[in-house]
Structures are given as C-alpha cells and as structure tokens.
Amino acid sequence: MQLTKKYKIHPTELQKNMLWELSNACTYLYNIALSERKDSWKNDKKSISYTKQQNDLPQIKKEYPIIEILYSKTCQMVLRKLDANYKSFFGLRKNGDKKA
C-alpha cells in the first residue's frame, strides 16, 4: 500500500537561486536567535523563551534586511525548531548524556 508519492522538481536557475536565498535567510535567523540565547545566558544567567523571540521578530526583521524575504510563519517555524533543539539538548544533558 503506497501512502505517499514522490515528485521530482526541476527548478529553473532563478528558482534555484531563490530557494538558496530563502535557505540562507532561515540559517541566518537561526544563528541570530541562537546567539541571542547564548549571550543572554552568559550575561544574565537567564534563558530566552520562544515567545520572547517570536515577539521580537518585527524588530529583528528591521535590523537584518536579509530576513525580510521570509514569511512570518517561516520565521516562527525556524524559532520553534531552535527551541525544540535547545530543549532536546538540555534534556539529554540533564539525563547524564555527556556526548550531547
């Protein structure tokens, strides 16, 4: 029983460039948010929540024009992914996994 179908796309050169631009913008946003979390922990010993970072998205978009090409839902999903990765990492560390 086949539940999914695979489709192979053949994007044009312009579409490939746009996909790379979007991917780079997502990576850039992820790294900005990660840096913000690290700096907050180093300076204040406080963690930053997903909600705070989500509420700061309009300000971040103004500061970094590369991120303006992303839709708001895409930005929110990038921040959710970062939050999930953070929780997973610290959950593993809390359970004694030193290789995490």
PyMOL commands that set and color helices and strands:
alter all, ss='L'
color gray80, all
select helices_A, chain A and resi 13-44+50-55+57-63+65-69+72-94
alter helices_A, ss='H'
color red, helices_A
deselect
rebuild
show_as cartoon
